[in-house]
């Protein structure tokens, strides 16, 4: 679920806006996002806490698999059970992040490809967390049960935050569990043709 998402220049401007509004801090020129699709194992922009302020960084999407024989990465975690997973608990408690995206892709059982985005064309803010592996920071996107706009395509979707929840998710530990249980708002969707998840 949510194995590919999309960012564009407008996403970059929205990240700047979020950080400027909350902390009066702009992203440096070299942190602006290039328009592209983002795949597991790729570098991607995230919003994290640095010295008690919001900061934009580029981290790699996906934790190394716990089975060393597997080349794939673990790129999603269920919001309902993440606190019970030893591999994730420390990170969800102390290293939360936000992954901005223009939208994301999902495939139904017939392998039809759909693109999901907000109804008002605002940037989507995925809840996530990160950890460090071999001197590199890596992040995971949290997923939750699909809402009405998503359920006919897939039973899971990203845990999407609202702009007013940015500071809570990043800084307020007491808000973590309640946000993990939230239901994302409805999304717009459009079909993008038929394509396999693995055709990239």
N, C-alpha and C positions, 0 to 999 in steps of 0.2 A: 504494500500500500504506500502510496506517495513515493514512488521510486524515481520521480523526475519532477523538477519544478522549473520555473522560468523567472528571470529577472531582466529588467530593461532600464533605460536611463531614468525613467520616472521613479523607479524603485530607489535608485541612488539619491535622487532629490528628496524623496520621502524620508530616507534614513537621516539625511542632513537635517531635515525639518524636525524630526522627533528629537534628535539630540540637541538641536538648538533650542527648542521649546523647553525641554526639561532641564538642561544644564548650560545653555548658552555656549555650546561648544560645537564647532563644525568639524566634519571629517576632512582630513588632509586630502589634497588633490590625488595622491596616489592610491587612495582608498576607494575612489569612485568605482561603481560597478559597471562592468562591460555587459552589454546586452547578450544574453546567452541562455541556453538550457543548462541546468545543473544536474549532474548525475552523481550517484554514490561514488565515493573515493575522490571526487573533485574538490578543489578549493572553492570556498564560497564565503560571502560576507555574513557576519553575525554581529549582533549587538550584545555586549557583555559589560560587566562592572569592572572598572579599573580605577583604583584609588577613590572609591565611593562615588564615582561618576560614570555615566554611560560612555562607552567607547565603541567604535566600529573596528572590527578585526577581520582577518580572513583565516578561517580554520578549514580543516578537511572534513568532509561529510562521511561519517561512519567510523565506528570503533572497530579495531581489528577483531576478527572472529576468535572466540575462545578455543576453537578447534584449530590448531596450527596447520592442519592439512587442508583447510578450506581457504581459498583465495578471496572469497567474498567478504564483505564487511557487514556489520550490524548497523543499519542506518535508521531504524525506527524502534520505538518502544511504546508499549501500551500505557496510557496514562492511569488506567484503573489498577495496574499491578506493579508499576515502576518502583514504588516505595518498598515493595517486598523482594525486589531482586538485588542480591548482594552486589552484582556487577555494576548496578546503576545507583544504588541508594546514596552513596557518598556524594556523587555528582549532582543528583537532583536536589539534595539538601543544601549544597554549598557552591555549585557551579552551574547556575541556570543561565540560559542565553535565549535570544530571540533571533529567528531566522526570517529575514524579510524576503518576500517574493511577490512578483506580479500575479502569479497564479500557479496552478499545478495541474499535472496530467494524471488521468486514471483510465484504466481499461475495463470494459465489462466482460462478461463471459464469452461474448462473440468476438472479443479482441478489437472492438470499436474503441477508438481513442477519443477521450473527452478532455476539454480544457475547462477548469474551474477558476473563477475569479470573484472578487467582491461585487455586490450589486451596484455600488457607487464608484467602481473603478479605483478604489483606494488600494494601497499596498496591503497584502496579507502579512500578518505577523505570526509566524509559527512559534509555539513554545518548544523549547528544547533545553538540552544541557550538554556539558562538554567535560572532557578529561584530557590528561596529557599521556601520550604514549611515545616513548623514545624521542623525547625532546620536540614533540609536535602536538599541538592541541587539535582535538577531533570532536565533532559534535554529533548529536542524535536528535532527530525530530520526534516529538511525542505525537501519538495518534489517539483518537477517541472513537466512540461509536458514531456511525454516519448519521447526519440529520436528514430531514426530508428532501433536501436538494441533492443529496448524494446517494441515498440508500438504494436506489434502483440500479446504480452503477457499481457500487462497492459498499461493503459493510463497515469500512473504516475510513477515517479522514484525518487530516492534521488537526491538532488542538490549536485553534486560532484565537489569538488574543485581540482585544480591542485596544486602541491607543491609550485609553485611560488606565489600562492594566499593565503597561510597560514597566513602570517603576515598581509596582507591587510584585510582579514576577521576578524581576531582577534583584530587588533589594529586600523585600519583606518576607522573611522565612515563614512567618505565621500565616501568610496568604497562600502558600504553596499548595496545600492539600485541597483547599476550596477551589482554586483555579484548575487543579487536575480533574475536578468533577464537573467543570462547566460544559455547557453545550454551545458549540459555535453557531454563529448566525448563518442564515440561509445564503447560498452562493448562486451566482449565475453559471450556467454551463453551456458549452457549444461543442458539437461533434467536430473532430479534426480528421476523420477518416479512419480506416482500419490499419492498425499497426501493432506489431507485437512489442511487448515490454522489452524484449531482448534485442530488438533491431536498432542498436546504436553502437 
